[in-house]
Amino acid sequence: MATRVASGKTIAILGSRLPEMMGGSADLNPSTHTNREGAGNFEPENWGGHNMHFGIREHAWAPS
C-alpha cells in the first residue's frame, strides 16, 4: 500500500473519531487522499466543514 493511501485511510479513521479534526491540501486532494469524505469544505458559507483548500501554490510562482 502506498504511503499516501495509508495516510488517507488513517485520516478517515481519525476523522470519524475526532469530529473537531480538520485537514486539507492545496490542489492535490485526489492524489494525496487528504479529503475527508462527507465532512464538507470549510468556507465562508460553511464554517462547519472540515476540509480546507489552501489554493494552488503554483499561482504564487507566476511572474509579476
N, C-alpha and C positions, 0 to 999 in steps of 0.2 A: 504494500500500500504506500502510495506517495505521501510524503510528509504533509503537503498541503491538504490532501484528502483527510488524513488523520486529524489534522488541526480543525478542519471543518466539522468533523464528527464530534470532536471534543467541544467545540463552540456550541453545537446544537444541544449536547447533553447538559453542559453547564448553564446555558440559557434557559433550559426548561426547569432547572432547579434554582436559578438565581434570577428572578424576574427583573431586578434592577440592572442587570448586566447590559451594557451597550457595546457595540462593536462597529466596525466599518472598514472601509478602504477607499482608495482613490477610484480609479476606473477599472480595477482588477477583480471585482467580486466574482465573476464567473470562473476565473482561473484559480483564485486563492480560496474559494469556498468560505468566505467570511460573512456572507449574508445569512441572517437568521430568518428562516422561513416563517411567515406568519407573524413576525414581530413588528412589521411596519417600518416606515422610514421616519427618522427624526427630522422634522422640517417645520417651518412656521405654522403650517396648517395642522400639524400632528406632533405635539410635544410629547406624546406618549409612545412614539416609535422608538425602536431600539437599534436601527441600522443607520449609521451616519455615512454620508458621502462627502469625502474631502475635496472633491473636484479632480480635474485632470491635471496632473503635475506638469505635463509637457507644455501647457499653456504658459507657464512661467518662463520657459526656456525660449520662447519666441523673441526674435529681435524687436526692439522698440522702433 
